[in-house]
Amino acid sequence: MSLYDDWIKLAYNANGASDKKVWNQYMPQETAIYETILAEKITLIEGTLGEIADRFHMNPAYIIGFADGISEAALEPLDAKELELDSPVSIRLDFEKLYKKMVEFKAEHLYNLPQWDGVFSEEQRKAFFQEQKKSGTVVRETPKVGRNDPCPCGSGKKYKHCCGA
């Protein structure tokens, strides 16, 4: 069984629900790593997965969850299912993409970290937040025609007496 499979078994029960105890232990460790990455503006994380766990003081059982999550914001995503503690890893980060992924996954505890102040201005973060939120919103290209509106075909009749009949 792979490290990734072990992580999934640990973090989720047989029904697919999150194990709150595990997540309550994992999230502070994850937050501490992101605080360090942002404070030190680390854009490249290299080493074996085990070395990265040691460097960031993360439980080795949880490092694969972190690697899987941060891979979404990496310039070259990792295949977390293939990683083991001795696997060499090189993660090059794009902070804008990282911030937007945190917003996409509704990770308020991460996209609201005060360390973001040293990376982006408040205005930039607001713009990224809005951009990310809009990217998931479906916008109708043409406004809906009401029954009593002029028909869009150009006949001059009301829609209900023309194309909407």
Backbone hydrogen bonds, N-H to C=O, Kabsch-Sander energy under -0.5 kcal/mol:
donor,donor_aa,acceptor,acceptor_aa,energy
3,L,83,L,-0.6
6,D,2,S,-2.2
7,W,3,L,-2.2
8,I,4,Y,-2.4
9,K,5,D,-2.4
10,L,6,D,-2.0
11,A,7,W,-3.0
12,Y,8,I,-2.1
13,N,17,A,-2.8
16,G,13,N,-2.0
19,D,11,A,-3.0
20,K,18,S,-1.0
23,W,19,D,-2.3
24,N,20,K,-2.5
25,Q,21,K,-1.1
25,Q,22,V,-0.6
26,Y,22,V,-2.6
27,M,23,W,-2.7
29,Q,25,Q,-0.8
30,E,26,Y,-2.6
31,T,27,M,-2.9
32,A,28,P,-2.1
33,I,29,Q,-1.8
34,Y,30,E,-2.3
35,E,31,T,-2.5
36,T,32,A,-1.9
37,I,33,I,-2.8
38,L,34,Y,-2.6
39,A,35,E,-2.5
40,E,36,T,-2.6
42,I,37,I,-2.3
43,T,41,K,-0.6
45,I,91,I,-2.5
46,E,44,L,-0.6
47,G,89,V,-1.7
49,L,87,S,-1.7
50,G,85,L,-3.1
52,I,48,T,-2.3
53,A,49,L,-2.1
54,D,50,G,-2.2
55,R,51,E,-2.9
56,F,52,I,-2.1
57,H,54,D,-1.1
58,M,53,A,-2.9
62,Y,59,N,-2.0
63,I,59,N,-1.1
65,G,62,Y,-0.7
66,F,62,Y,-1.7
67,A,63,I,-2.8
68,D,64,I,-2.4
69,G,65,G,-2.1
70,I,66,F,-3.0
71,S,67,A,-1.6
72,E,68,D,-0.6
72,E,69,G,-1.0
73,A,70,I,-1.5
74,A,71,S,-1.1
75,L,92,R,-2.8
80,A,78,L,-0.9
82,E,79,D,-2.1
83,L,80,A,-0.9
87,S,84,E,-1.9
89,V,47,G,-3.0
91,I,45,I,-3.0
92,R,90,S,-0.6
93,L,43,T,-2.9
93,L,91,I,-0.6
94,D,73,A,-1.3
95,F,93,L,-0.6
98,L,94,D,-2.6
99,Y,95,F,-2.7
100,K,96,E,-2.3
101,K,97,K,-2.4
102,M,98,L,-2.1
103,V,99,Y,-2.0
104,E,100,K,-2.9
105,F,101,K,-2.4
106,K,103,V,-1.6
107,A,102,M,-2.9
108,E,106,K,-1.5
110,L,107,A,-2.1
111,Y,107,A,-2.4
112,N,108,E,-1.5
113,L,110,L,-1.3
116,W,113,L,-1.6
117,D,114,P,-1.7
118,G,115,Q,-1.2
119,V,116,W,-1.7
120,F,116,W,-2.9
125,R,121,S,-2.3
126,K,122,E,-2.4
127,A,123,E,-2.3
128,F,124,Q,-2.8
129,F,125,R,-2.7
130,Q,126,K,-2.6
131,E,127,A,-2.6
132,Q,128,F,-2.6
133,K,129,F,-2.5
134,K,130,Q,-2.6
135,S,131,E,-1.6
136,G,132,Q,-0.7
136,G,133,K,-0.8
137,T,134,K,-1.6
139,V,137,T,-0.6
140,R,138,V,-0.5
146,G,144,K,-0.5
149,D,146,G,-1.4
151,C,157,K,-2.8
154,G,151,C,-1.6
159,Y,149,D,-2.9
160,K,147,R,-2.1
161,H,158,K,-1.1
162,C,158,K,-0.5
162,C,159,Y,-1.2
164,G,159,Y,-2.6
165,A,162,C,-1.5
